[in-house]
Amino acid sequence: MIGQPRRYLRILIVAPKAIPYDAISMAARNSYRMLAAHPDFDVAFITSDNGFDDVPARLAMGVMELMSEPAFKAADVIIYHFGIYHQFLDALLIGNGHARQVVRFHNITPREFVDAAVWPVIDLSFRQLHNLRHAELIWADSQVNADVLIERGIDRSRIEVLPLVVDHPEPARLGQKPAEPIELLFVGRMVQSKGLLDCIEALSLAAAGGAPPLRLTVVGSARFSDKRYAARCQDLIAKLGLEQTVAFLGTVDDKALGEAYRKAHVLMIPSYHEGFCMPVIEGLRAGCVPLGYTAGNLPSIAAGLGCLVPTGDVPALADGLRRMADGIARSIRAPDLAALPLDSGAAGVADFDARAKDYVRGFGFERVTAMTIQSTERLMAGA
């Protein structure tokens, strides 16, 4: 109606932490970026720890402080990010009395894939899953994550699969990289579930089996790694004589991470558990072939553009690496030669680059933003 004041939708994003190089934090930050750009959305952000300069967040130290915040009380929509236990998710049980409540579910790593010292937190996290029954809508990062909820009795009609945004690094092509040495990249924490020990052993076996020259670069936050597991990795490298073959970069900034991706031919991803796995899309953007296990969401997110072997089968991983390294070296020299042993069939680097470029568009910022806004508007319309 002419002259009627414009109504803004007040949205609150709740994240346990908002710190760089943490997957859940990055997802929460992207939620803010997507929704704050909408002219009819008034978006606030509450967290317990904010390390992002581009997110004007309010800090709350517990669930009571969260629920006392004016932005919480005023919100029409509250979006909680959840992947591990935190007090904030208990606010979901009560809400603010009028807001539609949404949970962005990032999955929980099962206790068999983490150090025993973390088991109490993992157990609390799975118990806190019951809180999701109070959400009107759940955005699962993948179908694998959705299935976790359905298996635990969450109404599937309230679950939507909504991929995460992956808009970095800058695009690169496998066909433009040197044929040798074959550069391998591992991106992730040094913890049991990520399989770095398997990666190191497979590297040694592949080299002994006649693979082209190989080098491995490991990028990952020491802060979020298991120190005992990291020590085991270093011991194995020394035992196998790989000190000159494996390089540890630790925590790096976005520029250095982008350079590591652009240099790499193969993204090593021998994970035992993945609910989404952002590095696969990052690697495909940068012209890296994913090589790893068939655990969790990896077969889905790799979409046939990698080489995946049964989870935990290190000899098969080594054989896949040897064949992939040889195929990459030959195919870079002859781009139309179908030498890459992809799960979807043999391909040349020119074909791989074209297919990867087309596939990663599905995780672009604009597309996921449109999906997020449409889902939010359907929720408010009562659909």
Secondary structure, DSSP 8 states (H G I E B T S, - for coil): -TT-----EEEEEEES-B-TT-HHHHHHHHHHHHHHTSTTEEEEEEES-B--TT---EE-SSHHHHHHSHHHHH-SEEEEEESS--GGGGGGGTTTSS-EEEEEE-----GGGS-GGGHHHHHHHHHHGGGGGG-SEEEESSHHHHHHHHHTT--GGGEEE-------S----GGGS-SSSEEEEEES-SSGGGTHHHHHHHHHHHHHTT---EEEEEE--STTS-HHHHHHHHHHHHHHT-TTTEEEEES--HHHHHHHHHH-SEEEE--S--SS-HHHHHHHHTT-EEEEE--TTHHHHHTTSSEEE-TT-HHHHHHHHHHHHHHHHHHHHSTTS--EEETTEEE-HHHHHHHHHHHHGGG-HHHHHHHHHHHHHHHHHT-
